[in-house]
């Protein structure tokens, strides 16, 4: 089995209720070297709160991919 390519991994948050959870996920992702964050139908998306919680990972959440529903593309 070959090495896992981190750029092929995406973290998907489905219907997160709190923007701080999106920021915390971005921060944890950065610590692990993951860069692709997908947010599906966020209940309350406040980019200011997301960035505040993301701290140094804010550049990764400047434009997270957002979808209205979770479906195979």
Buried (B, 14 or more C-beta within 10 A) or exposed (E): EEEEEEEEEEBEBEEBEBBBBBBBBBBEBBEEEBBBBBBBBBEEBBBEBBBEBBEEBBEBBEEBEBBEEEEEE
